[in-house]
Amino acid sequence: MRALGIDFGLKRVGLAISDPSGILVSPYRPLERTTRQRLFDDLLEIVQNESVETIVVGLPLGLDGGDTLTTRQVRNFVLSLGRRTKLPIHLMDERLTSAQAEEELNAAGLRGTKRKMALDSQAAVIILRSWLENEQSF
């Protein structure tokens, strides 16, 4: 099952994609947010071109597990995306994924601008990888 992971952001949207077997996850080029419609058009084009079968969106809960302003923005994004595609959309708790992504990029030796550009997609990798691991454990 080919899955698309999304790390929603107000400036950039990080993306990751799994291989067709749903085992390996790779970063995908992030999308720059220009307009809402352009974002959805770009996402749906990727879904079609990459034969995506399911979508996983990171849900940025507060450290206490409660909703934040960003949580509500992501939930609205998911509702809008759900009106545009029939694919299943799953939410995955993404608390601390940005910190983990920073650690992984540091370990890989990425610095400066390259690291900044890779951060959103690396967070999407962690979100998707976590979701796939949880799915396979059942």
C-alpha positions in Angstrom: 0.0 0.0 0.0 1.6 3.3 -1.1 1.0 6.0 1.5 1.6 9.8 1.5 2.7 11.4 4.7 1.9 15.1 5.3 3.5 17.5 7.8 1.1 20.5 7.5 2.7 23.9 7.9 1.6 27.5 7.2 4.6 28.2 4.9 5.6 24.8 3.7 4.0 21.3 3.7 6.4 18.5 4.2 5.8 15.3 2.3 7.0 11.7 2.5 6.0 8.7 0.5 6.2 5.0 1.1 7.2 2.3 -1.4 4.4 0.2 -2.8 4.8 -2.4 -0.1 4.5 0.2 2.6 7.8 -0.7 4.2 10.3 2.0 3.1 9.6 5.7 3.5 11.4 8.5 1.6 11.2 12.2 1.8 9.3 13.9 -1.0 9.8 17.5 -2.1 8.0 19.9 0.2 5.2 22.2 -1.2 5.5 25.9 -0.7 2.1 27.3 0.4 0.9 30.0 -2.0 -2.8 29.6 -2.2 -5.2 27.1 -0.7 -6.4 25.9 -4.1 -2.8 25.5 -5.4 -1.9 23.4 -2.3 -4.8 21.0 -2.9 -4.1 20.9 -6.7 -0.5 20.0 -6.1 -1.4 17.3 -3.5 -3.9 15.7 -5.7 -1.5 15.7 -8.6 1.1 13.9 -6.4 -1.6 11.4 -5.2 -2.4 10.6 -8.8 1.1 10.5 -10.2 2.5 8.4 -7.4 -0.5 6.0 -7.2 -1.1 6.8 -3.5 -3.7 4.6 -1.8 -3.8 6.3 1.7 -2.9 9.6 3.2 -1.4 10.2 6.7 -1.5 13.7 8.2 0.4 14.7 11.3 -1.8 16.0 14.0 0.1 18.6 16.2 -1.4 18.0 19.6 -0.2 20.1 22.5 2.2 18.4 24.9 -0.8 17.8 27.2 -2.6 15.9 24.4 -5.1 18.7 23.9 -5.9 20.7 20.7 -4.1 23.9 19.8 -4.7 26.5 17.1 -2.5 24.5 14.8 -4.4 21.3 15.6 -7.7 23.0 14.5 -6.0 24.2 11.3 -4.9 20.7 10.5 -8.3 19.3 11.2 -9.8 21.9 8.8 -7.2 21.0 6.2 -8.1 17.3 6.5 -11.8 18.0 6.1 -11.1 20.1 3.0 -8.8 17.4 1.6 -11.4 14.7 2.4 -13.9 16.6 0.2 -11.5 16.4 -2.7 -10.4 12.8 -2.6 -12.0 9.5 -1.7 -8.8 8.1 -0.3 -8.7 7.2 3.4 -7.0 10.0 5.4 -5.5 9.1 8.8 -4.3 11.3 11.6 -1.1 10.6 13.4 0.0 12.2 16.6 3.1 14.2 15.6 4.2 15.6 19.0 8.0 16.0 19.0 8.5 15.0 15.4 10.1 18.3 14.5 12.7 17.8 17.3 13.3 14.2 16.2 13.6 15.3 12.5 16.2 17.9 13.6 18.2 15.2 15.4 18.1 12.9 12.4 19.3 15.7 10.0 22.0 16.7 12.4 23.2 13.1 12.5 23.2 13.0 8.7 25.4 16.1 8.7 22.9 18.5 7.1 23.4 22.1 8.1 22.2 25.6 7.2 19.8 26.1 4.3 19.8 22.5 3.2 18.7 21.4 6.7 15.9 24.0 6.8 14.6 22.8 3.4 14.7 19.2 4.5 13.2 19.6 7.9 9.5 19.6 6.9 9.8 16.5 4.7 11.9 14.7 7.4 9.1 15.4 9.9 6.7 13.9 7.3 8.9 10.8 7.0 8.7 10.3 10.8 4.9 10.7 10.8 4.4 8.2 8.0 7.0 5.8 9.3 5.3 5.8 12.8 1.9 5.3 11.3 3.1 2.4 9.1 4.8 0.8 12.1 1.6 1.0 14.1 -0.4 -0.4 11.2 1.9 -3.4 10.8 1.9 -4.2 14.5 -1.7 -5.2 14.5 
